[in-house]
Amino acid sequence: MVAVDDVSFEVAAGEIVGLLGPNGAGKTTTMQMLTTLTRPTSGRAQVAGYDLATQARQVRGAIGYVSQRGSASDDATVGEELVDYGMLHGLSPTDALARARTLAERYQLDDLWDRVAGTLSGGQRRRLDIAMSLVHNPRLVFLDEPTVGLDPASRAGLWAHVRELRDTSGLTVLLSTHYLDEADALCDRLLVISGGRLIADGPPAQIKRMMGPDTLIVTAASEAELPGLLTVLKQATDAPPEVSGLEVRVRFAGGTGALAAVLAKIDAASLATESVELRPPSLDEAFLALTSKEAA
Amino acid sequence: MSAVRSTVVMFRRQLRSTLRTRMYVAVGLAQPVLYLALFGPLLGAFADQLGANPYTLLVPGLLVQQAVIGSLFVGFGLLRDLQAGVLDAQRVTPARRWALLSGRTLYNVLDAAVQGLILVAVGFAFGMSADVIGGVVGFLMVLLLTAAFCAAGYGLALTLKNQQTFGVLVNAVSLPVLLLSGVLIPMSVAPGWLQTISSILPTTHIVTGVRAAFAGDIASSAVFVGLLWTVGIAVVAFSYGGRAFTRANQ
């Protein structure tokens, strides 16, 4: 069975690149190959300027890695983990401690210094994982599905930390995710992978255009409003609206700018609505769109 | 330097983890004492047939049992680290992969040494007699065997990557060692056919060698053959465990 097939891409220094794909697409295998954890059966790669096959130790010295399962041991404290990983990266005990203190402060872990990792919240633990991956000042960091299992607040906090990584340290980040909104919010460029193959490569806006239009969902306040709503929506879009109860759905390619115009028309016609929502394509819809384009 | 430093870090992590688990420390220290207190009197009933103080036979046997079976089970801890992502995080550092293995193994040897010394001390308290130099030789053989089976246990865990399969296989190996190597009862009292099967197992020769060493027969062929098997197993186990650690994930 082939997990990753003929995937080829380059990442420039300082870029945040998202590896986007559904479960089983080959994201983790790609990450594991690039971090020296899995040996590719064929092909070649250079990571941080080093050849993956012949300079694996140099690659490991230049990268940081956070696996989707985490990195920290349940029964080690925050301070111990940071110092230990600094030393495994070749720092002296004194330098490892100094670096650990700096990172603990940056990632709001200083108050948790003596807490064992097993007692930390999901968000705190993720911050520790990221800090551990940075103890040796790597040039490139791999984050494998970093927000899986996090609550919305922790997720937003982690996004801020990832952006900060690039903005303050000039780090290159390759992160895998199966959340379209996460990839959109964080990444300069997206690599879409499906069935082990790279099916799209470009900035988020371009990838989203390839994935098809958003869906505009307007819920009428009452049945009496439906005819008027349908008239407005037919004028505003080329696609035919679909009605289900009080809800009207229509494919809407205009984005938020055009949405304001539609709302103004609804308002001008004095139509009462319960809610208006512009929903991006779901990942399933997006992959269907992209894979059908690929097949064509 | 970095390989030594990595070994020290791994050793320290294991030690810290054990010391935090107070229950483990208590059970680990009590187990050898319980064996001697509860099984020794049973063996005492056959003292005439065995021709020796039962504790003189039992203590070296228990040391070998701990070195083989107890050591193989260290693989469970490694599988927990593998499943929690801890092992991957360590393997993405530039630390030499054999240093990641040797740090863990060194800790296991220290653990076995502490438990073994308690076992020997309690054995003396129960009436065991042993030659001092021979006892040291036998004890060192046991520690080498511990290191070998720990490396094998780690290697096997990384090969199988599954706690259930690992448990089944380790039990399948442990049972014949326990029953056929004369760990608890010397095979000299067993029927002929059982002795023939037993003589095929390397662990039988190691148990016999360690017992001979404790008895002070350092120059005997039994000690030499036991030592030879121990070194042979260690070479194979270190090479297997080291390769499993060095190899990539899949």
HADDOCK unambig.tbl for C-alpha pairs under 7 A between the chains (distance, minus, plus):
assign (segid A and resid 35 and name CA) (segid B and resid 92 and name CA) 6.55 0.50 0.50
assign (segid A and resid 37 and name CA) (segid B and resid 248 and name CA) 5.27 0.50 0.50
assign (segid A and resid 37 and name CA) (segid B and resid 249 and name CA) 5.47 0.50 0.50
assign (segid A and resid 38 and name CA) (segid B and resid 248 and name CA) 4.90 0.50 0.50
assign (segid A and resid 38 and name CA) (segid B and resid 249 and name CA) 5.04 0.50 0.50
assign (segid A and resid 38 and name CA) (segid B and resid 250 and name CA) 5.77 0.50 0.50
assign (segid A and resid 39 and name CA) (segid B and resid 248 and name CA) 5.77 0.50 0.50
assign (segid A and resid 57 and name CA) (segid B and resid 94 and name CA) 5.17 0.50 0.50
assign (segid A and resid 60 and name CA) (segid B and resid 92 and name CA) 5.42 0.50 0.50
assign (segid A and resid 60 and name CA) (segid B and resid 93 and name CA) 5.36 0.50 0.50
assign (segid A and resid 60 and name CA) (segid B and resid 94 and name CA) 5.19 0.50 0.50
assign (segid A and resid 61 and name CA) (segid B and resid 93 and name CA) 6.29 0.50 0.50
assign (segid A and resid 61 and name CA) (segid B and resid 94 and name CA) 5.25 0.50 0.50
assign (segid A and resid 65 and name CA) (segid B and resid 89 and name CA) 6.88 0.50 0.50
assign (segid A and resid 65 and name CA) (segid B and resid 92 and name CA) 6.96 0.50 0.50
assign (segid A and resid 67 and name CA) (segid B and resid 85 and name CA) 6.42 0.50 0.50
assign (segid A and resid 69 and name CA) (segid B and resid 84 and name CA) 5.69 0.50 0.50
assign (segid A and resid 69 and name CA) (segid B and resid 85 and name CA) 5.09 0.50 0.50
assign (segid A and resid 70 and name CA) (segid B and resid 84 and name CA) 6.58 0.50 0.50
assign (segid A and resid 70 and name CA) (segid B and resid 85 and name CA) 5.35 0.50 0.50
assign (segid A and resid 71 and name CA) (segid B and resid 85 and name CA) 5.24 0.50 0.50
assign (segid A and resid 71 and name CA) (segid B and resid 86 and name CA) 4.66 0.50 0.50
assign (segid A and resid 71 and name CA) (segid B and resid 89 and name CA) 5.33 0.50 0.50
assign (segid A and resid 72 and name CA) (segid B and resid 86 and name CA) 5.96 0.50 0.50
assign (segid A and resid 73 and name CA) (segid B and resid 86 and name CA) 6.02 0.50 0.50
assign (segid A and resid 75 and name CA) (segid B and resid 17 and name CA) 6.04 0.50 0.50
assign (segid A and resid 84 and name CA) (segid B and resid 9 and name CA) 6.22 0.50 0.50
assign (segid A and resid 87 and name CA) (segid B and resid 6 and name CA) 6.93 0.50 0.50
assign (segid A and resid 88 and name CA) (segid B and resid 6 and name CA) 5.33 0.50 0.50
assign (segid A and resid 88 and name CA) (segid B and resid 93 and name CA) 6.32 0.50 0.50
assign (segid A and resid 88 and name CA) (segid B and resid 95 and name CA) 5.53 0.50 0.50
assign (segid A and resid 89 and name CA) (segid B and resid 93 and name CA) 5.72 0.50 0.50
assign (segid A and resid 89 and name CA) (segid B and resid 94 and name CA) 5.92 0.50 0.50
assign (segid A and resid 89 and name CA) (segid B and resid 95 and name CA) 6.53 0.50 0.50
assign (segid A and resid 90 and name CA) (segid B and resid 2 and name CA) 5.74 0.50 0.50
